[in-house]
Amino acid sequence: MASGKTATTLRLPEEKLRLVRAIAGYENRTLADIFEELALQYIERHKETMELLNIPGFVDECKEGIEEIKAGGGKDLSELDCEGIVKGRKIFP
């Protein structure tokens, strides 16, 4: 296949498939176009997660943090330095 595309089978509940087909017909689009758009949106939503998982030691550090919290350790939210976390604004007073 020169286009680099491949085929797969999706198993969807009949009601959802019927709705997607209706929308595709209304928008004059193919099901393939709609599912490709959905796949791209799904990938985009998970890019940050994939980037974090690629940081060496990140997953282990998270697991250690969870264990520390379970054991009663960690910090209270009021103890955290939250300056600059959300677009340069303080999240907590």
ABEGO torsion letter per residue (X at the ends): XAAGBBBBBBBBBAAAAAAAAAAAAAAGBBAAAAAAAAAAAAAAAAAAAAAAAABBGAAAAAAAAAAAAAAGBEBBAAABBABGABGGBBABX
